[in-house]
Amino acid sequence: MAQQAGAGGGGGLEMVAHSGDLELELPPVNWPLRQDSLYRDATKPAHAAGHHHGRQESWARTLRLAFQCVGIMYADLGTSPLYVYANTFKYGVKHEDDVLGVLSIVIYSFVLFTMIKIVFIALYANDEGDGGTFALYSLISRYAKICLIPNQQDEDELVLRYKNQAKPSATRRRAQWMKNLLETSKAAKVLLFSLTILATALAISDCMLNPPISVLAAVNGLKLKAPHRLTKDAEVWITVGILVALFSVQRFGTDKIGYTFAPVVTVWLILIGGIGIYNVIMYDIGTLRAFNPKYIVDYFQRNKKKGWVSLGEILLCVTGTEALFADLGYFSIRSIQLSSTFGLLPSVLLTYIGQAAYLRKHMDMPDISNVFFNSVPSSLFWPTFILALIASVIGSQAMISCAFATMSHLQALNCFPRVKILRTSGHYWGQMYIPEVNIFLCISACLVTISFKTTGFIARAHEICVVLVMVITTFLMTIVMLLVWKVNIWWIVIFFMVFMSTELVYTAAVLYKFIHGPYLSLAMSAVLMTIMIVWHYVHVKRYKYELEHTVSRDKVKDILEHQDLKRVPGFGLIYTELVQGIPPIFPHLIEKIPTIHSVIVFITVKHLPIPHVDVSERFLFRQVEPKELMVFRCVARYGYLDTLEMATEFVKILVEYLQYYIRDINLYALGDPLRISNYSTRIDSFSREKPSGHAIYAEEMLTPIQSFSELTMHPVGMSNILTHLQTGKLNVEEMIKIEEDQNMVEREVDNGVVYILGETEVVAKPHSNLLKKIIVNYIYSFLRKNSRNGEKMLSIPRGQLLKVGITYEI
């Protein structure tokens, strides 16, 4: 046999096999080989590539992105001046220097938490451009095995985006210590997981509170023009109408079209900044003295406990900061830093300074709840009111989008009952719409508005969401610095001490008013956390049950070779959550229906702790013995931001890569078995030990790319391939067999695809304690019955679905 390496960019191989007088020419094999990281980075999709780090970004692109992110990220932060002073001084201003003290706290809180912590530190801890607490958890889980579900595979680490940064080196003792601590301590794993879902529960609760407070504060401005006609009930119902309209348009997916919102928010920031300058010049230029932190000390000395308690209301100046981090996806770090430094920061601070100047000259104003609109020149009232209302809606919509993204993350983490996720754009992967969540948020926001009517109570409920997410972010960031960044220990100590100490002071101030608002947020978050914990707990228990009851290799062989087993035409997909071995549902299926299809694939859909997985690295395959029965194991790997294809499209891609695998494993692994793991640095992760001591037989799985390119790129592997070619072990009959197997797969797909799903009922064991029985038999059962079915999540046609009922006692 002769071999020629293709000279084209595809890196294909063209082979000619000789057998006596018979010659068979194989077409070029143009599988995408595993290129070096420089080439692969150059070929990534724009949203997944490293552009968000801003290292190779042109200034023209930076400026364009900076303009776009104004519309998506800054509306919430830009509308906080509507209600910060109104809630801080709700009982009036007692001393004119109190205004300077509060203003000084606002200035340094905004600079410290929004600019330094998030914009100039936390943005660098993004996970392939994705931000937020969930992204921090995912980033940590790439460097330490902290997942509570035992489905990690060493092969996952070969995915390109999984290993963008080097793993902690053994020579870096601090990073290695942190890695060992997280991997060996179950308490540490549970703590990290609990903090992550607490932060996501708080973020969702925040999305119920942010739209009411923003829109109410804007609508409240109408009282200046109609103080007697506009009653409190009228304000409430106008707000409810706006909220209903806001949630009604979510299905159109306009939340990520930056160019639509950017001009409005840009004009808003310019306007409020200009009004701030006007007020400083007109009323009190001495307000600029607030940049002296001495006024913070004086404020606390003068007001003591009341000054400390007021920190909760002052904290509202940074509301929207965590959403800024979570909405990082579309923008480069440099564009965010540029727009926030030269756009957001001066505009917002000028607004606060201008309002403070107005307040110092109008300390006896009767209605301080409208201090923002009172400080607006009368000729600019209506333009300001209209823009405030629009900016409030835009900021609220960004928070709703954040809730959709958070729920999508929870689904990938198996922490929430299944809901319908719709992608609203073919161009922007981040645009999504979740009908059930949208309706829930709409009803909750309207009920909050109707029940509490004013921004005061809602603001206090809002505060706890903001401050606790800040604390959790600081904690996770510290772990990232230790484990991932491996920076100097003194920088880590400074970061942790500065931010954790200040945030805990704010947290204590907020919790002091627990019965006056924060309990609402914590109650809503507690309900959400209970749902997440119950769902994840039962999911983990169910997975471990299946893992302990996997079918042994010998039993699988006996089942497949049993004389009573009938093979029928067709292509069967048996869905399972196991990544190791054959699930117990298989013998149960054969027991009830002693028939299987001509080609069977056990398919597992698995989400990795990375945002995206390229389709060329998606599938791991392994053929189940005996090979002539055409039974395969497959793990389909997705990132937590990837969208599952429709069932028909999924099968099309699966079959394509299955055929590549059949060709690969036969062409390049004939004769003595070629263990791919000998040529890579992988360890066979599929040989697990059960608690009982019996091995779970599940061999190493390969992607079509790995099974070929890793061999050819390794000198030993290439030498073995050449040996096989030269000695004639790869003969014409074997090539014909490969083609026959591939044709068989295509033929059986044409005969019909059947999707086989387990309808698993999970119950607690009879001797379980009462709490476990309540959790499993009642709460989980209720959630499962009221969530979407697996076939709907996978978009499986009803006419091709076969369900197999089975009960697990956990």
ZAFI-594137 format. One line per 3 residues: number of its first residue (from 1); their letters; for each residue x, y, z of C-alpha. Coordinates in steps of 0.1 Angstrom, whole numbers, plus 5000, padded with zeros to 4 digits. Example, Ala and Ser with C-alpha at 12.3 -4.5 7.8 and 13.67 -1.06 7.14 Angstrom:
% residues 2
1	AS	5123/4955/5078 ~ 5137/4989/5071;
% end
This chain:
% residues 810
1	MAQ	5000/5000/5000 ~ 5012/5035/4992 ~ 5005/5066/5011;
4	QAG	5005/5102/5000 ~ 5001/5132/5022 ~ 4978/5158/5006;
7	AGG	4994/5191/5001 ~ 4963/5211/5004 ~ 4952/5230/5034;
10	GGG	4928/5203/5045 ~ 4956/5181/5055 ~ 4938/5151/5039;
13	LEM	4954/5117/5031 ~ 4950/5099/4999 ~ 4956/5061/5000;
16	VAH	4960/5035/4973 ~ 4957/4999/4983 ~ 4971/4971/4962;
19	SGD	4961/4935/4964 ~ 4975/4914/4936 ~ 4960/4928/4904;
22	LEL	4932/4945/4922 ~ 4937/4982/4930 ~ 4913/5002/4952;
25	ELP	4918/5040/4955 ~ 4903/5056/4985 ~ 4891/5092/4983;
28	PVN	4911/5118/5002 ~ 4903/5118/5039 ~ 4897/5155/5048;
31	WPL	4889/5153/5084 ~ 4898/5184/5103 ~ 4931/5176/5120;
34	RQD	4940/5188/5155 ~ 4959/5220/5146 ~ 4981/5240/5169;
37	SLY	4964/5266/5191 ~ 4974/5295/5170 ~ 4956/5282/5139;
40	RDA	4926/5271/5159 ~ 4922/5305/5176 ~ 4923/5321/5142;
43	TKP	4894/5299/5130 ~ 4871/5302/5160 ~ 4837/5319/5156;
46	AHA	4839/5355/5165 ~ 4819/5352/5197 ~ 4839/5323/5210;
49	AGH	4874/5335/5200 ~ 4897/5354/5222 ~ 4886/5388/5209;
52	HHG	4870/5397/5242 ~ 4904/5401/5258 ~ 4911/5429/5235;
55	RQE	4947/5421/5226 ~ 4943/5420/5188 ~ 4914/5443/5186;
58	SWA	4915/5474/5163 ~ 4905/5507/5178 ~ 4877/5510/5152;
61	RTL	4862/5478/5165 ~ 4868/5489/5201 ~ 4850/5522/5196;
64	RLA	4821/5504/5179 ~ 4817/5479/5207 ~ 4821/5507/5233;
67	FQC	4791/5524/5218 ~ 4770/5492/5217 ~ 4777/5482/5253;
70	VGI	4764/5516/5265 ~ 4729/5505/5254 ~ 4731/5470/5269;
73	MYA	4751/5474/5301 ~ 4747/5510/5314 ~ 4710/5517/5315;
76	DLG	4705/5502/5349 ~ 4735/5519/5364 ~ 4725/5551/5346;
79	TSP	4690/5552/5361 ~ 4700/5546/5397 ~ 4702/5584/5404;
82	LYV	4664/5584/5401 ~ 4661/5568/5435 ~ 4693/5567/5455;
85	YAN	4690/5601/5473 ~ 4652/5597/5475 ~ 4656/5566/5496;
88	TFK	4687/5577/5515 ~ 4671/5610/5527 ~ 4635/5597/5529;
91	YGV	4632/5614/5563 ~ 4647/5646/5552 ~ 4682/5662/5554;
94	KHE	4693/5670/5590 ~ 4726/5687/5583 ~ 4738/5702/5550;
97	DDV	4771/5683/5553 ~ 4752/5651/5555 ~ 4747/5656/5517;
100	LGV	4784/5658/5512 ~ 4790/5627/5534 ~ 4765/5606/5514;
103	LSI	4778/5620/5481 ~ 4814/5610/5491 ~ 4803/5575/5500;
106	VIY	4785/5573/5466 ~ 4816/5584/5448 ~ 4840/5560/5464;
109	SFV	4815/5531/5464 ~ 4810/5535/5427 ~ 4847/5538/5420;
112	LFT	4856/5509/5443 ~ 4829/5484/5434 ~ 4819/5492/5399;
115	MIK	4851/5505/5383 ~ 4880/5489/5402 ~ 4865/5455/5413;
118	IVF	4843/5447/5382 ~ 4856/5468/5353 ~ 4893/5466/5360;
121	IAL	4896/5432/5378 ~ 4867/5409/5375 ~ 4862/5413/5338;
124	YAN	4895/5394/5333 ~ 4880/5364/5351 ~ 4856/5358/5323;
127	DEG	4849/5323/5310 ~ 4855/5326/5272 ~ 4837/5360/5273;
130	DGG	4809/5348/5296 ~ 4807/5366/5330 ~ 4789/5364/5363;
133	TFA	4790/5341/5392 ~ 4781/5310/5372 ~ 4810/5317/5348;
136	LYS	4834/5320/5378 ~ 4822/5286/5390 ~ 4827/5271/5356;
139	LIS	4861/5286/5353 ~ 4871/5271/5387 ~ 4856/5237/5377;
142	RYA	4880/5236/5347 ~ 4910/5237/5371 ~ 4896/5215/5399;
145	KIC	4871/5187/5397 ~ 4844/5202/5419 ~ 4813/5189/5401;
148	LIP	4790/5169/5424 ~ 4779/5147/5395 ~ 4806/5120/5388;
151	NQQ	4806/5123/5350 ~ 4840/5140/5345 ~ 4861/5125/5318;
154	DED	4898/5130/5312 ~ 4889/5132/5275 ~ 4870/5164/5281;
157	ELV	4902/5182/5289 ~ 4913/5177/5253 ~ 4885/5200/5241;
160	LRY	4903/5231/5228 ~ 4885/5257/5249 ~ 4887/5236/5280;
163	KNQ	4924/5241/5282 ~ 4929/5277/5270 ~ 4950/5284/5300;
166	AKP	4976/5261/5316 ~ 4965/5240/5345 ~ 4980/5248/5379;
169	SAT	5016/5236/5379 ~ 5028/5213/5407 ~ 5056/5238/5413;
172	RRR	5031/5264/5423 ~ 5024/5250/5457 ~ 4996/5275/5466;
175	AQW	4976/5267/5435 ~ 4981/5230/5439 ~ 4971/5233/5476;
178	MKN	4939/5250/5466 ~ 4932/5224/5438 ~ 4937/5195/5463;
181	LLE	4915/5212/5489 ~ 4886/5217/5464 ~ 4889/5182/5450;
184	TSK	4893/5162/5482 ~ 4869/5181/5504 ~ 4832/5174/5499;
187	AAK	4824/5203/5522 ~ 4843/5227/5499 ~ 4825/5214/5468;
190	VLL	4791/5218/5485 ~ 4800/5252/5497 ~ 4811/5264/5462;
193	FSL	4780/5249/5446 ~ 4757/5264/5473 ~ 4772/5299/5469;
196	TIL	4768/5297/5431 ~ 4731/5287/5432 ~ 4725/5313/5460;
199	ATA	4740/5340/5437 ~ 4718/5328/5408 ~ 4687/5327/5430;
202	LAI	4694/5363/5442 ~ 4700/5374/5406 ~ 4666/5360/5396;
205	SDC	4650/5376/5426 ~ 4667/5408/5417 ~ 4650/5406/5383;
208	MLN	4616/5406/5400 ~ 4625/5438/5419 ~ 4646/5458/5395;
211	PPI	4619/5466/5369 ~ 4593/5478/5395 ~ 4618/5501/5413;
214	SVL	4632/5516/5381 ~ 4599/5522/5364 ~ 4581/5534/5396;
217	AAV	4609/5559/5401 ~ 4605/5572/5366 ~ 4567/5574/5367;
220	NGL	4570/5592/5400 ~ 4582/5622/5381 ~ 4547/5629/5368;
223	KLK	4537/5640/5403 ~ 4555/5673/5396 ~ 4532/5681/5367;
226	APH	4500/5667/5382 ~ 4504/5666/5420 ~ 4467/5664/5428;
229	RLT	4455/5642/5399 ~ 4482/5616/5400 ~ 4474/5594/5431;
232	KDA	4496/5567/5444 ~ 4472/5540/5429 ~ 4474/5557/5395;
235	EVW	4512/5556/5397 ~ 4511/5519/5405 ~ 4487/5510/5377;
238	ITV	4507/5530/5351 ~ 4538/5511/5363 ~ 4520/5478/5360;
241	GIL	4509/5486/5325 ~ 4544/5494/5315 ~ 4558/5462/5331;
244	VAL	4532/5441/5313 ~ 4541/5457/5280 ~ 4578/5452/5287;
247	FSV	4575/5415/5294 ~ 4551/5410/5265 ~ 4578/5421/5239;
250	QRF	4605/5398/5253 ~ 4597/5370/5228 ~ 4609/5393/5200;
253	GTD	4644/5391/5214 ~ 4654/5428/5211 ~ 4674/5428/5242;
256	KIG	4708/5422/5226 ~ 4705/5446/5197 ~ 4730/5471/5210;
259	YTF	4726/5497/5182 ~ 4689/5500/5190 ~ 4694/5510/5227;
262	APV	4728/5526/5226 ~ 4717/5560/5211 ~ 4689/5563/5237;
265	VTV	4711/5555/5267 ~ 4739/5576/5253 ~ 4716/5606/5250;
268	WLI	4704/5599/5286 ~ 4739/5598/5300 ~ 4749/5630/5282;
271	LIG	4717/5647/5294 ~ 4720/5638/5331 ~ 4757/5646/5331;
274	GIG	4749/5680/5316 ~ 4721/5686/5341 ~ 4746/5677/5369;
277	IYN	4771/5703/5356 ~ 4742/5729/5354 ~ 4732/5722/5390;
280	VIM	4767/5724/5404 ~ 4773/5758/5387 ~ 4738/5771/5396;
283	YDI	4735/5760/5432 ~ 4768/5750/5450 ~ 4801/5744/5433;
286	GTL	4815/5737/5468 ~ 4798/5703/5465 ~ 4830/5691/5448;
289	RAF	4846/5690/5482 ~ 4829/5656/5486 ~ 4859/5641/5468;
292	NPK	4876/5645/5502 ~ 4869/5613/5521 ~ 4870/5633/5554;
295	YIV	4833/5640/5548 ~ 4827/5602/5551 ~ 4842/5602/5586;
298	DYF	4823/5633/5596 ~ 4790/5618/5584 ~ 4794/5586/5605;
301	QRN	4806/5606/5636 ~ 4776/5629/5633 ~ 4749/5602/5625;
304	KKK	4765/5572/5642 ~ 4741/5542/5639 ~ 4717/5560/5615;
307	GWV	4746/5567/5592 ~ 4757/5531/5592 ~ 4721/5519/5585;
310	SLG	4718/5543/5555 ~ 4746/5524/5537 ~ 4720/5500/5524;
313	EIL	4702/5528/5504 ~ 4736/5543/5493 ~ 4745/5509/5480;
316	LCV	4718/5513/5453 ~ 4742/5535/5434 ~ 4760/5503/5422;
319	TGT	4729/5483/5413 ~ 4734/5469/5379 ~ 4771/5463/5384;
322	EAL	4768/5425/5386 ~ 4746/5425/5355 ~ 4774/5444/5338;
325	FAD	4798/5415/5346 ~ 4772/5389/5336 ~ 4765/5406/5302;
328	LGY	4801/5406/5292 ~ 4796/5381/5263 ~ 4794/5404/5233;
331	FSI	4821/5430/5242 ~ 4858/5432/5246 ~ 4873/5441/5279;
334	RSI	4889/5472/5264 ~ 4857/5485/5250 ~ 4839/5482/5284;
337	QLS	4868/5498/5302 ~ 4869/5526/5276 ~ 4831/5534/5276;
340	STF	4827/5531/5314 ~ 4857/5553/5322 ~ 4849/5581/5297;
343	GLL	4812/5577/5295 ~ 4794/5560/5324 ~ 4817/5572/5353;
346	PSV	4816/5610/5346 ~ 4780/5611/5336 ~ 4767/5592/5367;
349	LLT	4790/5610/5392 ~ 4781/5644/5377 ~ 4744/5635/5382;
352	YIG	4750/5627/5419 ~ 4771/5658/5424 ~ 4745/5680/5408;
355	QAA	4716/5665/5428 ~ 4737/5670/5460 ~ 4743/5707/5450;
358	YLR	4705/5711/5446 ~ 4698/5694/5479 ~ 4722/5716/5499;
361	KHM	4702/5746/5488 ~ 4667/5730/5491 ~ 4671/5710/5524;
364	DMP	4635/5719/5534 ~ 4619/5706/5502 ~ 4585/5690/5510;
367	DIS	4588/5659/5488 ~ 4624/5646/5487 ~ 4612/5615/5468;
370	NVF	4613/5635/5436 ~ 4647/5652/5442 ~ 4660/5640/5408;
373	FNS	4632/5656/5388 ~ 4631/5686/5410 ~ 4667/5693/5401;
376	VPS	4659/5692/5364 ~ 4654/5726/5348 ~ 4617/5731/5340;
379	SLF	4624/5735/5303 ~ 4640/5700/5302 ~ 4615/5682/5323;
382	WPT	4595/5664/5296 ~ 4625/5653/5275 ~ 4642/5641/5308;
385	FIL	4610/5623/5319 ~ 4605/5605/5286 ~ 4642/5595/5284;
388	ALI	4641/5584/5321 ~ 4612/5562/5314 ~ 4628/5546/5283;
391	ASV	4661/5542/5300 ~ 4643/5525/5329 ~ 4626/5501/5306;
394	IGS	4659/5493/5288 ~ 4677/5487/5321 ~ 4649/5464/5332;
397	QAM	4650/5445/5299 ~ 4687/5439/5303 ~ 4680/5424/5338;
400	ISC	4653/5402/5323 ~ 4678/5390/5297 ~ 4702/5383/5325;
403	AFA	4675/5361/5342 ~ 4670/5342/5309 ~ 4708/5335/5306;
406	TMS	4710/5325/5343 ~ 4681/5300/5338 ~ 4699/5286/5308;
409	HLQ	4730/5281/5329 ~ 4710/5263/5356 ~ 4696/5239/5330;
412	ALN	4732/5230/5319 ~ 4741/5225/5356 ~ 4711/5202/5361;
415	CFP	4699/5225/5389 ~ 4664/5234/5377 ~ 4634/5217/5362;
418	RVK	4634/5216/5324 ~ 4619/5247/5308 ~ 4615/5257/5272;
421	ILR	4644/5278/5259 ~ 4638/5296/5225 ~ 4666/5313/5206;
424	TSG	4653/5345/5192 ~ 4681/5353/5168 ~ 4702/5333/5143;
427	HYW	4730/5359/5146 ~ 4734/5364/5183 ~ 4739/5333/5204;
430	GQM	4730/5351/5236 ~ 4695/5360/5226 ~ 4670/5337/5242;
433	YIP	4634/5337/5255 ~ 4620/5314/5282 ~ 4582/5317/5282;
436	EVN	4577/5301/5317 ~ 4603/5323/5333 ~ 4590/5354/5315;
439	IFL	4555/5348/5328 ~ 4568/5341/5363 ~ 4589/5373/5363;
442	CIS	4560/5394/5349 ~ 4535/5382/5376 ~ 4560/5386/5404;
445	ACL	4571/5421/5393 ~ 4534/5432/5391 ~ 4526/5417/5425;
448	VTI	4555/5434/5441 ~ 4545/5468/5425 ~ 4508/5464/5436;
451	SFK	4517/5452/5471 ~ 4543/5477/5481 ~ 4534/5507/5459;
454	TTG	4566/5528/5467 ~ 4602/5525/5459 ~ 4613/5526/5495;
457	FIA	4603/5490/5505 ~ 4613/5476/5471 ~ 4646/5493/5474;
460	RAH	4654/5477/5507 ~ 4644/5443/5493 ~ 4666/5451/5463;
463	EIC	4696/5459/5485 ~ 4702/5425/5498 ~ 4703/5410/5463;
466	VVL	4730/5435/5453 ~ 4752/5431/5484 ~ 4751/5393/5487;
469	VMV	4760/5388/5451 ~ 4789/5412/5456 ~ 4802/5392/5485;
472	ITT	4799/5359/5467 ~ 4817/5374/5436 ~ 4846/5385/5459;
475	FLM	4848/5350/5474 ~ 4849/5333/5440 ~ 4873/5358/5426;
478	TIV	4897/5351/5454 ~ 4897/5314/5445 ~ 4902/5323/5408;
481	MLL	4932/5344/5418 ~ 4947/5315/5438 ~ 4938/5286/5415;
484	VWK	4938/5301/5380 ~ 4957/5334/5379 ~ 4983/5323/5406;
487	VNI	4992/5359/5413 ~ 5013/5372/5442 ~ 4998/5363/5475;
490	WWI	4999/5398/5488 ~ 4978/5411/5459 ~ 4952/5384/5468;
493	VIF	4953/5394/5505 ~ 4948/5431/5496 ~ 4920/5423/5472;
496	FMV	4902/5400/5497 ~ 4906/5423/5527 ~ 4896/5455/5510;
499	FMS	4865/5442/5492 ~ 4853/5416/5517 ~ 4856/5439/5547;
502	TEL	4838/5468/5530 ~ 4811/5446/5515 ~ 4805/5429/5549;
505	VYT	4799/5464/5564 ~ 4773/5470/5538 ~ 4758/5436/5543;
508	AAV	4754/5442/5580 ~ 4737/5475/5574 ~ 4712/5459/5550;
511	LYK	4705/5429/5573 ~ 4698/5453/5602 ~ 4666/5463/5584;
514	FIH	4656/5427/5577 ~ 4619/5430/5585 ~ 4616/5462/5565;
517	GPY	4623/5447/5531 ~ 4653/5423/5528 ~ 4632/5394/5540;
520	LSL	4612/5395/5507 ~ 4643/5389/5486 ~ 4657/5362/5508;
523	AMS	4623/5345/5510 ~ 4620/5345/5471 ~ 4656/5333/5469;
526	AVL	4650/5306/5495 ~ 4622/5292/5474 ~ 4643/5292/5443;
529	MTI	4672/5276/5461 ~ 4650/5249/5475 ~ 4639/5240/5440;
532	MIV	4675/5240/5428 ~ 4689/5219/5456 ~ 4661/5193/5455;
535	WHY	4664/5190/5417 ~ 4702/5187/5418 ~ 4702/5164/5448;
538	VHV	4679/5139/5432 ~ 4697/5142/5399 ~ 4730/5133/5416;
541	KRY	4715/5104/5435 ~ 4698/5091/5403 ~ 4731/5093/5384;
544	KYE	4750/5074/5411 ~ 4723/5048/5412 ~ 4726/5042/5375;
547	LEH	4764/5042/5378 ~ 4763/5015/5405 ~ 4739/4994/5384;
550	TVS	4756/4996/5350 ~ 4755/4965/5330 ~ 4787/4945/5329;
553	RDK	4805/4937/5297 ~ 4797/4900/5298 ~ 4760/4906/5305;
556	VKD	4758/4931/5276 ~ 4775/4905/5253 ~ 4750/4878/5265;
559	ILE	4720/4901/5258 ~ 4732/4910/5223 ~ 4740/4874/5213;
562	HQD	4709/4858/5228 ~ 4691/4837/5203 ~ 4657/4851/5212;
565	LKR	4668/4887/5205 ~ 4654/4900/5172 ~ 4670/4927/5150;
568	VPG	4646/4949/5131 ~ 4655/4975/5104 ~ 4661/5010/5117;
571	FGL	4685/5032/5137 ~ 4679/5033/5174 ~ 4690/5061/5197;
574	IYT	4689/5051/5234 ~ 4692/5082/5256 ~ 4710/5079/5289;
577	ELV	4728/5103/5313 ~ 4757/5079/5320 ~ 4790/5086/5303;
580	QGI	4804/5053/5316 ~ 4790/5019/5306 ~ 4756/5006/5296;
583	PPI	4726/5019/5317 ~ 4703/4995/5335 ~ 4674/5005/5313;
586	FPH	4688/4985/5284 ~ 4683/4950/5299 ~ 4649/4962/5312;
589	LIE	4640/4972/5276 ~ 4651/4939/5262 ~ 4632/4920/5289;
592	KIP	4600/4938/5279 ~ 4605/4939/5242 ~ 4632/4914/5230;
595	TIH	4639/4934/5199 ~ 4665/4960/5190 ~ 4672/4979/5158;
598	SVI	4700/4970/5134 ~ 4721/4999/5145 ~ 4720/5010/5182;
601	VFI	4737/5041/5197 ~ 4736/5048/5234 ~ 4737/5086/5234;
604	TVK	4745/5109/5263 ~ 4741/5146/5261 ~ 4766/5162/5284;
607	HLP	4774/5199/5292 ~ 4810/5208/5299 ~ 4820/5238/5321;
610	IPH	4829/5259/5291 ~ 4806/5282/5271 ~ 4810/5264/5237;
613	VDV	4822/5232/5222 ~ 4830/5231/5185 ~ 4811/5205/5166;
616	SER	4843/5188/5154 ~ 4850/5180/5191 ~ 4815/5172/5201;
619	FLF	4812/5135/5198 ~ 4830/5107/5217 ~ 4825/5072/5204;
622	RQV	4831/5037/5214 ~ 4819/5005/5198 ~ 4804/4979/5220;
625	EPK	4815/4943/5216 ~ 4808/4922/5196 ~ 4814/4947/5168;
628	ELM	4794/4930/5141 ~ 4762/4938/5160 ~ 4767/4976/5153;
631	VFR	4762/4989/5188 ~ 4779/5021/5198 ~ 4783/5044/5228;
634	CVA	4784/5081/5222 ~ 4788/5112/5244 ~ 4776/5144/5228;
637	RYG	4794/5173/5246 ~ 4780/5208/5246 ~ 4791/5241/5263;
640	YLD	4766/5256/5288 ~ 4758/5283/5262 ~ 4754/5260/5232;
643	TLE	4720/5252/5218 ~ 4708/5217/5213 ~ 4699/5210/5177;
646	MAT	4665/5198/5166 ~ 4664/5160/5167 ~ 4666/5155/5130;
649	EFV	4695/5178/5126 ~ 4712/5162/5156 ~ 4709/5127/5140;
652	KIL	4723/5141/5107 ~ 4755/5154/5124 ~ 4758/5123/5146;
655	VEY	4756/5099/5117 ~ 4782/5119/5098 ~ 4807/5117/5127;
658	LQY	4798/5081/5134 ~ 4808/5072/5098 ~ 4841/5091/5103;
661	YIR	4846/5071/5135 ~ 4840/5037/5117 ~ 4865/5046/5091;
664	DIN	4890/5059/5116 ~ 4890/5031/5140 ~ 4893/5005/5113;
667	LYA	4918/5022/5091 ~ 4942/5032/5118 ~ 4937/5007/5146;
670	LGD	4939/4973/5129 ~ 4961/4944/5140 ~ 4975/4949/5175;
673	PLR	4953/4973/5193 ~ 4966/5009/5190 ~ 4958/5025/5224;
676	ISN	4953/5061/5216 ~ 4960/5071/5252 ~ 4995/5058/5248;
679	YST	5002/5086/5223 ~ 4984/5113/5241 ~ 4988/5122/5278;
682	RID	4953/5109/5286 ~ 4944/5084/5312 ~ 4916/5059/5306;
685	SFS	4888/5075/5326 ~ 4863/5048/5318 ~ 4875/5021/5341;
688	REK	4858/5029/5374 ~ 4855/5010/5406 ~ 4821/5005/5422;
691	PSG	4818/5007/5460 ~ 4813/4970/5460 ~ 4846/4965/5443;
694	HAI	4833/4953/5409 ~ 4847/4971/5379 ~ 4825/4991/5356;
697	YAE	4836/4981/5321 ~ 4835/5011/5299 ~ 4864/5016/5276;
700	EML	4880/5047/5264 ~ 4860/5067/5239 ~ 4874/5087/5210;
703	TPI	4863/5115/5187 ~ 4868/5109/5150 ~ 4894/5137/5150;
706	QSF	4913/5123/5180 ~ 4914/5087/5168 ~ 4931/5098/5136;
709	SEL	4950/5130/5141 ~ 4965/5122/5175 ~ 4980/5091/5160;
712	TMH	4993/5108/5130 ~ 5007/5137/5149 ~ 5026/5114/5174;
715	PVG	5058/5098/5159 ~ 5051/5064/5175 ~ 5015/5064/5163;
718	MSN	5026/5074/5128 ~ 5053/5047/5128 ~ 5027/5021/5137;
721	ILT	5004/5033/5109 ~ 5032/5031/5083 ~ 5040/4996/5096;
724	HLQ	5004/4985/5091 ~ 5004/4999/5056 ~ 5037/4984/5046;
727	TGK	5030/4950/5059 ~ 4997/4948/5041 ~ 4976/4944/5073;
730	LNV	4952/4970/5059 ~ 4938/4949/5029 ~ 4910/4955/5004;
733	EEM	4886/4932/5022 ~ 4889/4954/5053 ~ 4884/4985/5033;
736	IKI	4852/4970/5018 ~ 4841/4961/5053 ~ 4845/4997/5063;
739	EED	4824/5009/5034 ~ 4798/4982/5041 ~ 4795/4994/5077;
742	QNM	4791/5030/5067 ~ 4765/5021/5041 ~ 4747/5000/5067;
745	VER	4744/5030/5090 ~ 4731/5052/5062 ~ 4706/5025/5051;
748	EVD	4693/5020/5086 ~ 4688/5057/5091 ~ 4668/5057/5059;
751	NGV	4647/5028/5073 ~ 4638/5051/5102 ~ 4652/5066/5134;
754	VYI	4636/5057/5167 ~ 4644/5077/5199 ~ 4642/5056/5230;
757	LGE	4639/5075/5263 ~ 4637/5062/5298 ~ 4606/5073/5317;
760	TEV	4623/5070/5351 ~ 4604/5073/5383 ~ 4626/5080/5413;
763	VAK	4614/5071/5448 ~ 4631/5070/5482 ~ 4639/5036/5496;
766	PHS	4613/5023/5521 ~ 4638/5027/5551 ~ 4647/5063/5542;
769	NLL	4641/5090/5568 ~ 4611/5113/5566 ~ 4629/5143/5552;
772	KKI	4643/5123/5523 ~ 4609/5108/5515 ~ 4594/5143/5514;
775	IVN	4621/5156/5492 ~ 4621/5127/5467 ~ 4586/5114/5468;
778	YIY	4567/5147/5470 ~ 4588/5178/5461 ~ 4608/5163/5433;
781	SFL	4579/5144/5420 ~ 4558/5175/5418 ~ 4586/5195/5401;
784	RKN	4591/5167/5376 ~ 4555/5163/5367 ~ 4552/5201/5361;
787	SRN	4584/5205/5340 ~ 4589/5199/5303 ~ 4594/5163/5292;
790	GEK	4627/5151/5279 ~ 4614/5146/5244 ~ 4603/5182/5242;
793	MLS	4636/5194/5253 ~ 4653/5173/5227 ~ 4627/5182/5200;
796	IPR	4620/5146/5193 ~ 4591/5139/5169 ~ 4563/5121/5187;
799	GQL	4558/5095/5160 ~ 4594/5083/5164 ~ 4595/5082/5202;
802	LKV	4596/5051/5224 ~ 4594/5055/5262 ~ 4605/5028/5286;
805	GIT	4592/5030/5321 ~ 4615/5021/5350 ~ 4616/5028/5388;
808	YEI	4648/5037/5408 ~ 4649/5034/5446 ~ 4675/5058/5459;
% end
